[in-house]
Amino acid sequence: MWIHSFAHGRTVYELKLNAAAVRAAIERADENTVVKLFIELAMAADLDDDEVENLRNLAAERTGINRRTITGMLKAALAKKAAQRVQEMRARRLAERQDSRPVIQVPRFDAPWLPQVETINDVLGRSIAPEPPARDIDGTASRARKLAVPGMHAFARAKQDKPATVLPAPEQWLLHQMNEIEVAEMIERYIDYVDENGCSVHLPTIFVRHYVSRDDGMLPTVVAIATLPVVLGNGSLLAPDGLDRVRGIIFKIQKELRAVLPRGEHCTEAAVREAMRFLCDDWLCDVATDYTGKCTLIAAALTVIERSLLPDRPAFFVTAGRRGGGKTTTLVMLIMAVTGIWPAAAAWSTNEEERRKALLSYFLSGVSYMLWDNIPRGSQISCPHIEKSCTAAYYSDRRLGVSEMVATAASAIHFFTGNNIGPSGDLASRSLHIRLAVDRPDPENRAFRHPDPIDWTESHRAEILRALYTVLLGNPMLNGSTRQSHA
């Protein structure tokens, strides 16, 4: 019996029998129903252990049944009632549950691996999220994450020959290999593991560790991150929201950026001509190079945009005969226009082994470019690892510290900057050269059309990108009959 009182702040009272009431009921009952009545009332009444024992003895005296037998019957009834209560709680929890995750019984610690892996693959593989669970080329669970690249530093401004403080590299979208904790949380976002009582629990770590790296191909593969749309060979604009499962590219495109890009049918010959005029005469007007050099810079920007689709990718050298020619400013303008963030540079090492380690680390992170600076004057650059990465879709090497080969996409574009530097060996045929030339001893004091070209680039980034995509979409080699935009 319940009393629902609205007095004194609304209280609910539960009325239960005491020992005296139970004793009176047993004494009045028929001998054939005494034990049954005792068990029913003992489970419902408010009794302590001594009272239960006394009432059990009374029931034994009245019926002649052994006391241990009655105790066993009471324990069995209590266990049955407890199990029934658990079932009712589980049913109520399921009825009230608004979680869309599938409910799966948590495995024992010694349960077989494969059934659990198949279950996780089945649930995660059916995800229709824009960025579903994915793995990199090497089979390790990976995701897109915005962070600074280890080993890189902020590219110095043009007026800072040797800055006093080396700033950390700016954050950018990178591919991040997930650890056990991150994989456990990812699985928990998709599966609700429950124990025997229906309570949510986490998947044991041994199963998570087993799932971190696999090559079963059940999850989509991610190889690169793009912050800009990519123009396909048929003239269509590839710009989905999230992962393109066919090509393995995660797209992180700003909504505002989508609105400023041109449509293919508007990229006529006249529009391309005007776009080139704007890029050369307005954007790159202060870059001290000829028309060929400016076209090469435009080609470098387009190469960074299209890098994920290119089987071969050239390296770009921006050089000058002396300091102050604008090498740093030029590269900052180019990279800020394409990526929207201040460039991060990697220090050039004369040690081939150090370069090899750095290359693998940057490729695994999925960077869009590698800007090599601090190159000694007059150096002739030749590196077999960089040369290999320019002509291969994938790059493989031994992981640092272990005897294990790893593979990754090699879509990053190499930029080199320095005074009187150049490519040599095989890199000479895989590079494009932008030479900055000034005819005065103080080139930094020459007249500039834009007092701050970097600031101008940042404030006119929408117009620059619109012109770059006009050139891309206006390519006469594209199949114009199928040209369209894909969201």
Summary of the structure (lengths in Angstrom):
residues: 487
radius of gyration: 35.8
end to end distance: 63.2
largest distance: 120.7
contacts: 1438
relative contact order: 0.12
helix: 43%
strand: 19%
